[in-house]
Amino acid sequence: MKPEDFIHLPEIPATPVYIQYKGIFDMQDLYESIADFFRQKKFKFYEKQQRLRKPGPFGAEILYQFEARRKAEDYYEFIVNVTIETFDMHDIEVVLKDGTKKKMTKGRIWIQILGNCVTDYEKIWEKSAFLAHLKSFYNKYIVKKKFEGVWWDELQYKIVLRLHAMIKERLKMASEGSEFRHMAGVH
């Protein structure tokens, strides 16, 4: 999608990111880490759906869908949707390095993170044809550079990819830290 296409769209989508993992993980810790990440970034966090499918011969399948929203300014807000699907889940008991036992989950997990920057989320600019033309002018000439260089970058690098790195860290898939840690900012 070219930056010119953003001018007439009510949403500016970030590039979706995915994680696939097979092994032992702590689902409760993962859930709490995702919720805490969004709380720290001042998002409102909602659990939209949790569906347990009928357990098959290999284990349970659970679908989790989360949505996080943050009104950044009067004109735009960030929406991040996280979908987690677990397959072949079994509860197991793991002995940690310090000798204590902990219940964890063994199975496969698939995670999708989708981010959107929604403009005019209160639909103020859609009340009349004049306001719609004014919105088009505003998007085309006044905030176009903010679309391309500020809002989208903040959503993609400071939210979506940092969440991606944090999840990989919690699943012990990557080293601690993010490749985007050098990007300064207060968020």
DRENPA-3360 file (N, C-alpha, C; in nm, 2 decimals, always signed):
BEGIN
1 = MKPEDFIH = +0.08/-0.12/+0.00/+0.00/+0.00/+0.00/+0.09/+0.12/+0.00 ~ +0.06/+0.21/-0.09/+0.14/+0.34/-0.10/+0.09/+0.44/+0.00 ~ +0.18/+0.53/+0.04/+0.13/+0.64/+0.13/+0.02/+0.72/+0.08 ~ +0.01/+0.74/-0.05/-0.10/+0.82/-0.10/-0.24/+0.75/-0.08 ~ -0.24/+0.62/-0.06/-0.36/+0.55/-0.04/-0.42/+0.58/+0.10 ~ -0.34/+0.62/+0.19/-0.38/+0.65/+0.33/-0.47/+0.77/+0.34 ~ -0.46/+0.86/+0.24/-0.53/+0.99/+0.25/-0.68/+0.97/+0.26 ~ -0.74/+0.87/+0.18/-0.88/+0.85/+0.18/-0.93/+0.74/+0.27;
9 = LPEIPATP = -0.84/+0.67/+0.33/-0.88/+0.56/+0.42/-0.90/+0.61/+0.56 ~ -1.00/+0.55/+0.63/-1.02/+0.58/+0.77/-0.91/+0.51/+0.86 ~ -0.84/+0.42/+0.81/-0.74/+0.34/+0.89/-0.61/+0.34/+0.81 ~ -0.50/+0.34/+0.89/-0.37/+0.33/+0.84/-0.31/+0.20/+0.90 ~ -0.31/+0.09/+0.83/-0.27/-0.04/+0.89/-0.12/-0.05/+0.90 ~ -0.08/-0.11/+1.01/+0.06/-0.14/+1.02/+0.09/-0.28/+0.96 ~ +0.21/-0.31/+0.94/+0.24/-0.45/+0.88/+0.21/-0.55/+0.99 ~ +0.13/-0.65/+0.96/+0.11/-0.76/+1.06/+0.23/-0.84/+1.08;
17 = VYIQYKGI = +0.24/-0.89/+1.21/+0.35/-0.97/+1.24/+0.30/-1.10/+1.31 ~ +0.37/-1.21/+1.29/+0.33/-1.34/+1.33/+0.44/-1.41/+1.42 ~ +0.40/-1.50/+1.50/+0.49/-1.58/+1.58/+0.43/-1.72/+1.58 ~ +0.52/-1.82/+1.55/+0.48/-1.96/+1.56/+0.58/-2.02/+1.66 ~ +0.53/-2.10/+1.75/+0.62/-2.16/+1.85/+0.57/-2.30/+1.89 ~ +0.66/-2.39/+1.91/+0.62/-2.52/+1.96/+0.72/-2.56/+2.07 ~ +0.66/-2.59/+2.19/+0.74/-2.62/+2.30/+0.67/-2.60/+2.43 ~ +0.74/-2.57/+2.53/+0.69/-2.55/+2.67/+0.68/-2.40/+2.69;
25 = FDMQDLYE = +0.57/-2.35/+2.74/+0.55/-2.21/+2.77/+0.46/-2.19/+2.89 ~ +0.46/-2.07/+2.95/+0.37/-2.04/+3.06/+0.26/-1.95/+3.00 ~ +0.14/-2.00/+2.98/+0.04/-1.92/+2.91/-0.01/-1.81/+3.00 ~ -0.02/-1.83/+3.13/-0.06/-1.73/+3.22/+0.04/-1.61/+3.22 ~ +0.17/-1.64/+3.22/+0.27/-1.54/+3.22/+0.26/-1.46/+3.09 ~ +0.24/-1.53/+2.98/+0.23/-1.47/+2.85/+0.11/-1.37/+2.84 ~ -0.01/-1.41/+2.89/-0.13/-1.33/+2.90/-0.10/-1.21/+2.98 ~ -0.04/-1.23/+3.10/-0.02/-1.11/+3.19/+0.08/-1.02/+3.14;
33 = SIADFFRQ = +0.18/-1.07/+3.06/+0.29/-0.98/+3.00/+0.23/-0.90/+2.89 ~ +0.14/-0.95/+2.81/+0.07/-0.88/+2.70/-0.02/-0.77/+2.77 ~ -0.10/-0.80/+2.87/-0.18/-0.71/+2.93/-0.10/-0.60/+3.00 ~ +0.01/-0.63/+3.06/+0.10/-0.53/+3.13/+0.16/-0.44/+3.03 ~ +0.20/-0.50/+2.91/+0.27/-0.42/+2.80/+0.17/-0.31/+2.76 ~ +0.04/-0.34/+2.74/-0.05/-0.24/+2.70/-0.09/-0.14/+2.81 ~ -0.09/-0.19/+2.93/-0.11/-0.09/+3.04/+0.00/+0.01/+3.05 ~ +0.12/-0.04/+3.04/+0.24/+0.06/+3.04/+0.23/+0.16/+2.93;
41 = KKFKFYEK = +0.18/+0.12/+2.82/+0.17/+0.21/+2.70/+0.04/+0.29/+2.70 ~ -0.03/+0.28/+2.81/-0.16/+0.36/+2.83/-0.27/+0.32/+2.74 ~ -0.28/+0.20/+2.70/-0.39/+0.14/+2.62/-0.50/+0.09/+2.71 ~ -0.62/+0.09/+2.66/-0.73/+0.02/+2.72/-0.73/-0.12/+2.66 ~ -0.72/-0.22/+2.75/-0.71/-0.36/+2.70/-0.83/-0.44/+2.72 ~ -0.88/-0.50/+2.61/-1.01/-0.58/+2.62/-0.98/-0.72/+2.57 ~ -1.04/-0.82/+2.64/-1.04/-0.95/+2.59/-1.17/-0.97/+2.52 ~ -1.16/-0.98/+2.38/-1.28/-0.99/+2.30/-1.34/-1.13/+2.30;
49 = QQRLRKPG = -1.25/-1.23/+2.30/-1.31/-1.37/+2.29/-1.20/-1.46/+2.34 ~ -1.26/-1.57/+2.41/-1.18/-1.68/+2.45/-1.26/-1.80/+2.42 ~ -1.22/-1.89/+2.33/-1.30/-2.00/+2.29/-1.22/-2.13/+2.30 ~ -1.27/-2.22/+2.38/-1.21/-2.35/+2.39/-1.28/-2.45/+2.29 ~ -1.21/-2.50/+2.20/-1.26/-2.59/+2.11/-1.26/-2.73/+2.17 ~ -1.34/-2.82/+2.13/-1.35/-2.95/+2.18/-1.21/-3.02/+2.18 ~ -1.16/-3.06/+2.29/-1.03/-3.12/+2.29/-1.02/-3.25/+2.20 ~ -0.92/-3.25/+2.12/-0.90/-3.37/+2.03/-0.81/-3.47/+2.09;
57 = PFGAEILY = -0.76/-3.56/+2.02/-0.68/-3.67/+2.07/-0.54/-3.61/+2.11 ~ -0.50/-3.50/+2.05/-0.36/-3.45/+2.08/-0.36/-3.34/+2.19 ~ -0.48/-3.29/+2.23/-0.49/-3.19/+2.33/-0.59/-3.08/+2.30 ~ -0.60/-2.98/+2.38/-0.70/-2.88/+2.37/-0.65/-2.77/+2.27 ~ -0.75/-2.70/+2.21/-0.73/-2.59/+2.12/-0.80/-2.47/+2.18 ~ -0.73/-2.36/+2.20/-0.79/-2.24/+2.26/-0.76/-2.12/+2.17 ~ -0.86/-2.04/+2.15/-0.85/-1.92/+2.07/-0.87/-1.80/+2.17 ~ -0.77/-1.71/+2.17/-0.78/-1.58/+2.25/-0.78/-1.47/+2.15;
65 = QFEARRKA = -0.86/-1.37/+2.17/-0.86/-1.25/+2.09/-0.86/-1.13/+2.18 ~ -0.76/-1.04/+2.17/-0.75/-0.92/+2.25/-0.75/-0.80/+2.16 ~ -0.80/-0.69/+2.22/-0.80/-0.56/+2.15/-0.75/-0.46/+2.25 ~ -0.66/-0.37/+2.20/-0.61/-0.26/+2.28/-0.63/-0.13/+2.21 ~ -0.68/-0.03/+2.28/-0.71/+0.10/+2.21/-0.65/+0.21/+2.29 ~ -0.59/+0.31/+2.22/-0.54/+0.43/+2.28/-0.57/+0.55/+2.20 ~ -0.65/+0.64/+2.25/-0.67/+0.77/+2.18/-0.55/+0.86/+2.19 ~ -0.48/+0.87/+2.09/-0.35/+0.94/+2.09/-0.38/+1.09/+2.08;
73 = EDYYEFIV = -0.46/+1.14/+2.00/-0.50/+1.28/+1.99/-0.65/+1.28/+1.95 ~ -0.70/+1.40/+1.93/-0.85/+1.41/+1.90/-0.88/+1.35/+1.76 ~ -0.78/+1.34/+1.68/-0.81/+1.30/+1.54/-0.78/+1.15/+1.51 ~ -0.69/+1.09/+1.59/-0.66/+0.95/+1.56/-0.64/+0.87/+1.69 ~ -0.66/+0.74/+1.67/-0.63/+0.65/+1.78/-0.56/+0.52/+1.73 ~ -0.49/+0.46/+1.82/-0.42/+0.33/+1.78/-0.51/+0.22/+1.83 ~ -0.52/+0.12/+1.74/-0.59/-0.01/+1.78/-0.50/-0.12/+1.74 ~ -0.47/-0.21/+1.84/-0.39/-0.33/+1.82/-0.47/-0.45/+1.85;
81 = NVTIETFD = -0.48/-0.54/+1.76/-0.55/-0.67/+1.78/-0.45/-0.78/+1.78 ~ -0.46/-0.86/+1.89/-0.37/-0.97/+1.91/-0.46/-1.10/+1.91 ~ -0.43/-1.19/+1.82/-0.49/-1.32/+1.82/-0.39/-1.43/+1.86 ~ -0.43/-1.51/+1.95/-0.35/-1.62/+2.00/-0.43/-1.75/+1.98 ~ -0.37/-1.84/+1.91/-0.43/-1.98/+1.89/-0.33/-2.08/+1.95 ~ -0.38/-2.16/+2.04/-0.30/-2.27/+2.09/-0.35/-2.40/+2.04 ~ -0.26/-2.50/+2.01/-0.30/-2.63/+1.96/-0.23/-2.73/+2.05 ~ -0.29/-2.85/+2.05/-0.22/-2.97/+2.12/-0.17/-2.94/+2.26;
89 = MHDIEVVL = -0.25/-2.86/+2.34/-0.21/-2.82/+2.47/-0.22/-2.93/+2.57 ~ -0.12/-2.94/+2.65/-0.12/-3.03/+2.77/-0.05/-2.96/+2.88 ~ -0.11/-2.97/+3.00/-0.05/-2.92/+3.12/+0.06/-3.01/+3.17 ~ +0.18/-2.96/+3.19/+0.29/-3.04/+3.25/+0.35/-2.97/+3.37 ~ +0.42/-3.05/+3.44/+0.49/-2.99/+3.56/+0.64/-2.99/+3.53 ~ +0.70/-2.87/+3.54/+0.84/-2.85/+3.51/+0.92/-2.81/+3.63 ~ +1.04/-2.87/+3.64/+1.13/-2.84/+3.75/+1.22/-2.72/+3.71 ~ +1.21/-2.61/+3.78/+1.29/-2.50/+3.74/+1.43/-2.51/+3.79;
97 = KDGTKKKM = +1.52/-2.41/+3.75/+1.66/-2.42/+3.79/+1.68/-2.42/+3.94 ~ +1.59/-2.35/+4.01/+1.61/-2.34/+4.16/+1.55/-2.46/+4.23 ~ +1.50/-2.56/+4.16/+1.44/-2.68/+4.21/+1.29/-2.68/+4.24 ~ +1.23/-2.57/+4.22/+1.08/-2.56/+4.25/+1.01/-2.62/+4.12 ~ +0.89/-2.67/+4.15/+0.81/-2.72/+4.04/+0.70/-2.62/+4.00 ~ +0.68/-2.61/+3.88/+0.58/-2.51/+3.82/+0.50/-2.58/+3.71 ~ +0.37/-2.54/+3.71/+0.28/-2.59/+3.61/+0.30/-2.51/+3.48 ~ +0.32/-2.57/+3.37/+0.34/-2.50/+3.25/+0.26/-2.57/+3.14;
105 = TKGRIWIQ = +0.26/-2.52/+3.02/+0.19/-2.57/+2.91/+0.28/-2.62/+2.80 ~ +0.25/-2.74/+2.74/+0.33/-2.79/+2.63/+0.23/-2.79/+2.51 ~ +0.28/-2.74/+2.40/+0.20/-2.74/+2.28/+0.25/-2.65/+2.17 ~ +0.16/-2.61/+2.08/+0.19/-2.52/+1.97/+0.11/-2.39/+1.99 ~ +0.18/-2.28/+1.95/+0.11/-2.15/+1.97/+0.13/-2.07/+1.84 ~ +0.03/-2.00/+1.80/+0.03/-1.91/+1.68/-0.02/-1.78/+1.72 ~ +0.06/-1.67/+1.70/+0.02/-1.54/+1.74/+0.02/-1.45/+1.62 ~ -0.08/-1.36/+1.61/-0.09/-1.26/+1.51/-0.11/-1.13/+1.57;
113 = ILGNCVTD = -0.03/-1.03/+1.53/-0.05/-0.89/+1.59/-0.08/-0.80/+1.47 ~ -0.19/-0.73/+1.48/-0.23/-0.64/+1.38/-0.25/-0.50/+1.44 ~ -0.19/-0.40/+1.38/-0.21/-0.26/+1.43/-0.28/-0.18/+1.33 ~ -0.36/-0.08/+1.38/-0.43/+0.01/+1.29/-0.42/+0.15/+1.36 ~ -0.40/+0.25/+1.28/-0.41/+0.39/+1.32/-0.54/+0.44/+1.26 ~ -0.64/+0.46/+1.34/-0.78/+0.50/+1.29/-0.79/+0.65/+1.30 ~ -0.82/+0.71/+1.19/-0.84/+0.86/+1.19/-0.99/+0.89/+1.20 ~ -1.02/+1.00/+1.26/-1.15/+1.05/+1.28/-1.24/+0.94/+1.34;
121 = YEKIWEKS = -1.19/+0.88/+1.45/-1.26/+0.77/+1.52/-1.39/+0.81/+1.57 ~ -1.42/+0.94/+1.60/-1.55/+0.98/+1.65/-1.65/+1.01/+1.53 ~ -1.60/+1.00/+1.41/-1.68/+1.03/+1.29/-1.74/+1.17/+1.28 ~ -1.66/+1.26/+1.34/-1.71/+1.40/+1.33/-1.71/+1.46/+1.19 ~ -1.61/+1.41/+1.11/-1.59/+1.47/+0.98/-1.68/+1.41/+0.87 ~ -1.77/+1.32/+0.91/-1.85/+1.25/+0.82/-2.00/+1.29/+0.83 ~ -2.02/+1.40/+0.90/-2.16/+1.44/+0.92/-2.22/+1.51/+0.80 ~ -2.14/+1.57/+0.71/-2.19/+1.63/+0.59/-2.09/+1.62/+0.48;
129 = AFLAHLKS = -2.14/+1.65/+0.36/-2.05/+1.64/+0.24/-1.94/+1.74/+0.25 ~ -1.97/+1.86/+0.31/-1.87/+1.96/+0.32/-1.76/+1.92/+0.42 ~ -1.79/+1.86/+0.53/-1.69/+1.81/+0.62/-1.61/+1.70/+0.57 ~ -1.67/+1.61/+0.48/-1.60/+1.50/+0.42/-1.49/+1.56/+0.32 ~ -1.53/+1.67/+0.25/-1.43/+1.73/+0.16/-1.32/+1.80/+0.24 ~ -1.36/+1.86/+0.35/-1.26/+1.92/+0.44/-1.17/+1.82/+0.50 ~ -1.22/+1.70/+0.54/-1.14/+1.59/+0.59/-1.04/+1.55/+0.48 ~ -1.08/+1.54/+0.36/-0.99/+1.50/+0.25/-0.88/+1.60/+0.23;
137 = FYNKYIVK = -0.92/+1.73/+0.24/-0.81/+1.83/+0.23/-0.72/+1.82/+0.35 ~ -0.77/+1.81/+0.47/-0.69/+1.80/+0.59/-0.59/+1.68/+0.58 ~ -0.64/+1.56/+0.53/-0.56/+1.45/+0.52/-0.45/+1.47/+0.41 ~ -0.49/+1.53/+0.30/-0.40/+1.54/+0.19/-0.29/+1.64/+0.21 ~ -0.32/+1.75/+0.27/-0.23/+1.87/+0.27/-0.18/+1.90/+0.41 ~ -0.25/+1.87/+0.52/-0.20/+1.91/+0.65/-0.14/+1.80/+0.73 ~ -0.20/+1.68/+0.73/-0.14/+1.57/+0.81/-0.08/+1.46/+0.74 ~ -0.06/+1.48/+0.61/-0.01/+1.37/+0.52/+0.13/+1.32/+0.57;
145 = KKFEGVWW = +0.22/+1.41/+0.61/+0.35/+1.38/+0.65/+0.35/+1.31/+0.79 ~ +0.25/+1.35/+0.87/+0.23/+1.28/+1.00/+0.19/+1.14/+0.98 ~ +0.10/+1.12/+0.88/+0.06/+0.98/+0.85/+0.18/+0.89/+0.82 ~ +0.26/+0.94/+0.72/+0.37/+0.87/+0.67/+0.49/+0.85/+0.76 ~ +0.52/+0.96/+0.84/+0.64/+0.95/+0.91/+0.63/+0.95/+1.06 ~ +0.52/+0.98/+1.12/+0.51/+0.99/+1.26/+0.41/+0.88/+1.32 ~ +0.29/+0.89/+1.28/+0.19/+0.80/+1.34/+0.21/+0.66/+1.30 ~ +0.24/+0.63/+1.17/+0.26/+0.49/+1.13/+0.38/+0.44/+1.19;
153 = DELQYKIV = +0.49/+0.52/+1.20/+0.62/+0.47/+1.26/+0.60/+0.44/+1.41 ~ +0.53/+0.53/+1.48/+0.51/+0.50/+1.62/+0.43/+0.37/+1.64 ~ +0.33/+0.35/+1.56/+0.25/+0.23/+1.57/+0.33/+0.11/+1.54 ~ +0.40/+0.11/+1.43/+0.48/-0.01/+1.38/+0.59/-0.04/+1.48 ~ +0.68/+0.06/+1.50/+0.80/+0.03/+1.57/+0.79/+0.04/+1.72 ~ +0.72/+0.13/+1.78/+0.71/+0.15/+1.92/+0.61/+0.06/+1.99 ~ +0.51/+0.01/+1.91/+0.41/-0.07/+1.97/+0.41/-0.21/+1.92 ~ +0.38/-0.23/+1.79/+0.37/-0.36/+1.73/+0.50/-0.44/+1.74;
161 = LRLHAMIK = +0.61/-0.39/+1.69/+0.73/-0.47/+1.69/+0.79/-0.48/+1.83 ~ +0.77/-0.39/+1.92/+0.81/-0.41/+2.06/+0.73/-0.51/+2.13 ~ +0.60/-0.52/+2.10/+0.52/-0.63/+2.16/+0.56/-0.76/+2.10 ~ +0.59/-0.76/+1.97/+0.64/-0.89/+1.91/+0.77/-0.93/+1.98 ~ +0.87/-0.84/+2.00/+0.99/-0.88/+2.07/+0.97/-0.92/+2.21 ~ +0.88/-0.86/+2.28/+0.85/-0.90/+2.42/+0.79/-1.04/+2.43 ~ +0.70/-1.07/+2.33/+0.64/-1.20/+2.33/+0.75/-1.31/+2.30 ~ +0.83/-1.28/+2.21/+0.94/-1.37/+2.17/+1.03/-1.39/+2.29;
169 = ERLKMASE = +1.05/-1.29/+2.37/+1.14/-1.29/+2.49/+1.07/-1.38/+2.59 ~ +0.94/-1.36/+2.61/+0.87/-1.44/+2.71/+0.86/-1.59/+2.68 ~ +0.86/-1.62/+2.55/+0.86/-1.76/+2.50/+1.00/-1.81/+2.49 ~ +1.10/-1.73/+2.53/+1.25/-1.77/+2.52/+1.29/-1.80/+2.38 ~ +1.24/-1.72/+2.28/+1.27/-1.74/+2.14/+1.38/-1.65/+2.10 ~ +1.41/-1.54/+2.17/+1.50/-1.44/+2.12/+1.58/-1.39/+2.24 ~ +1.69/-1.32/+2.21/+1.77/-1.26/+2.32/+1.69/-1.15/+2.38 ~ +1.73/-1.11/+2.50/+1.66/-1.00/+2.56/+1.69/-0.87/+2.49;
177 = GSEFRHMA = +1.59/-0.79/+2.47/+1.61/-0.66/+2.40/+1.54/-0.67/+2.26 ~ +1.53/-0.55/+2.20/+1.46/-0.54/+2.07/+1.56/-0.47/+1.98 ~ +1.55/-0.50/+1.85/+1.63/-0.44/+1.75/+1.59/-0.29/+1.73 ~ +1.48/-0.25/+1.79/+1.43/-0.11/+1.78/+1.45/-0.03/+1.91 ~ +1.54/-0.08/+2.00/+1.56/-0.02/+2.12/+1.63/+0.12/+2.11 ~ +1.70/+0.14/+2.00/+1.77/+0.26/+1.98/+1.67/+0.38/+1.94 ~ +1.55/+0.35/+1.91/+1.45/+0.45/+1.87/+1.41/+0.52/+2.00 ~ +1.44/+0.65/+2.01/+1.41/+0.72/+2.13/+1.26/+0.76/+2.13;
185 = GVH = +1.21/+0.79/+2.25/+1.08/+0.84/+2.26/+1.03/+0.82/+2.41 ~ +0.92/+0.89/+2.44/+0.87/+0.88/+2.57/+0.77/+0.77/+2.59 ~ +0.72/+0.71/+2.48/+0.62/+0.61/+2.49/+0.68/+0.47/+2.51;
% end
